[in-house]
Amino acid sequence: MSRSHVEVQTGLLARRAAQLATRAALVLTDENVAALLPAALAERPRHVLVPGEASKSWDELGRLLRALDAGGVDRDGHLVAVGGGVVTDLGGLAASLHRRGISWSAVPTSLVGQVDAALGGKTAVNLGGGKNTVGSFHPPADVVIDPGVLATLPRRHLCAGMAEVLKTALISGPEALDAAAALEPDDFAAATPAAVAVIEACVATKSALVEQDLHDRGPRRALNLGHTFGHAFEALALAGDPADSLLHGEAVALGLLCAARLAAGLPDADRELPARLTGTLRRWGLPTSSPLTAEPLLAEMGRDKKRAGGALRLVLAPRPGRVEIEDAVPADRIRAGLEAVRKSASTS
């Protein structure tokens, strides 16, 4: 199974709930979303996670697999994952493993999930402090995207999703970036036509890349823009003081700035892009600086799963619509990108 059926429409979850429930041998969700499930899904057998990145773990994967086994879910069974990126990542991985692979549906309820995490079949858990270090490619049979459910998100989580929107818009081109940058958080909360159009554009961009390259060995690598940096910020934040934790999108925001500042040195780069991104991220309340020094971030980046031949591979966007993948990027160049974000802390 290499292609998912993806639908985007406000009110879609309520209309599809009964159909999803008919197929669902088990519904995976978290405590926040469980209280908001449509009745048809709430009545199905459920496995409910504690919200947050800590649930994307090897132990929680084991508990979910045992729940599938105890529930008698056979190879014709179907898992429905309703929630944010943690829920769909974990659910997809469990579906890929149970009985050597069962079908599943993704119902993303976060902005990160709707424009990125639930699309494309990348599934994973974190292991040993690394981000998404154990996973598989197992696309869902269908992805049900209802922008109307974004109204239930806490504002911080809604804003964090904007980083993934900007990433995809940068890959797509200037018009997509202009449309995304013109939005405000309330546009997504109200599912305005402009916000829905941006979600649809993100879905189209990612789906086209995935269709060309399911296993992330060619064009799909563009979607890692900002993520090698971002995952390092996220992992170190998770390992530190909980008060200093970063949501995935917040870490990606920092990663996008690092990548943009590194790309600004490439030929024919848009030298104004880092400043433009900084302004948009600040308007959305996303971080544009970090107190972390380059050395621990470099060490964490050395654990990145996208290494090639032991060297780091970075995705850079010198200008909207132009993406370059650089292999074996020297540490001093990476350090410069990281230090640029750190230095901004004294001037922000």
Disulfide bonds with the S-S distance in Angstrom:
none
